[in-house]
Amino acid sequence: MNEIKLSTLNKAIFEQIDLPDNAVIADLGCRDAGFLLGFQQAFPNKIKSAVGVDINDKGFKNIKYKKPIKLKVMNCAARLDFSDNTFDFVFTKDMFECVTDKAFLVKEIHRILKPGGVVICVNCDWDSVAYNGEDKELIAKAVHAYAVTKQPWMDDLDSWIGRRMYGFFNKSNLFESSVTVHNVVETEYKEGYFGYDFSKHIAWLFEENTGAFSKKEYDEFIDNLKSAQREGNYIFSKPYYIYKGIKK
Ligand SMILES: C[S@@+](CC[C@H](N)C(=O)[O-])C[C@H]1O[C@@H](n2cnc3c(N)ncnc32)[C@H](O)[C@@H]1O
């Protein structure tokens, strides 16, 4: 792997990847193809072709991608529009929880991988995200409400998807399975950091009138995080389960 600047999470993910020469790879639920661009940088001259798919092309606009990367609109909840035994490596991050029939998607990934091909499936366990702050109940409520409230673009939602991923693949008996967990830990509440950005996403719960978290609760939640930062005891922790399967 080439030495490129990676976040601790991406480093943990990239360390699990060992591409063969002339690798044919796919990213399912790629959004803006950020990971494919990263793989291209990290493994120069190794990738023969790379395809990113997403249910919509919103993320495809205004991004710089070129050969060997191609992007396609595809619904990963249905039969994947790829031939059997196509890919050396299939990557998918934070997409599985959106698909209802996970067993079918596991079988589809197996079908499109070459024998001995590798899948890496990365999922945050949303209900295990943690912030430190004074009001435990309020902070736990904010995290839990976000974890269990379905957003309009999701077909499905599983707030425990991280810890469940290993089982979805392993019980299929189609893969040699292993799993690691990488915890993103931050001690600063600052724009551009995961914890800060995530606290801003939580606002959608009152902005969209979900009833799961009120504006008053949200404002108090943010005050808790700001106070923790001022007092020097702010912590944000977000666990990502990194499942690796080798096609049997
Ligand atoms: C949370 S984003 C993750 C994006 C990217 N994998 C990453 O980790 O940066 C989830 C992505 O999955 C896509 N998605 C959701 N359901 C999908 C489906 N059934 N088929 C394909 N893509 C889907 C969404 O459009 C979105 O781009």
The ligand as an ORCA input file, in Angstrom:
! r2SCAN-3c Opt
* xyz 0 1
  C     -24.265      6.465      4.747
  S     -23.952      6.512      3.040
  C     -22.353      5.760      2.958
  C     -21.594      6.184      1.743
  C     -20.198      5.592      1.588
  N     -20.245      4.156      1.486
  C     -19.320      6.000      2.751
  O     -19.197      5.247      3.709
  O     -18.779      7.110      2.706
  C     -25.019      5.252      2.422
  C     -25.036      5.204      0.904
  O     -25.736      4.026      0.505
  C     -26.611      4.364     -0.549
  N     -27.717      3.380     -0.581
  C     -28.730      3.235      0.291
  N     -29.535      2.230     -0.069
  C     -28.990      1.695     -1.192
  C     -29.356      0.633     -2.052
  N     -30.456     -0.101     -1.817
  N     -28.598      0.385     -3.130
  C     -27.478      1.137     -3.381
  N     -27.080      2.155     -2.613
  C     -27.823      2.434     -1.531
  C     -27.068      5.787     -0.230
  O     -27.591      6.453     -1.358
  C     -25.767      6.387      0.293
  O     -24.982      6.941     -0.727
*
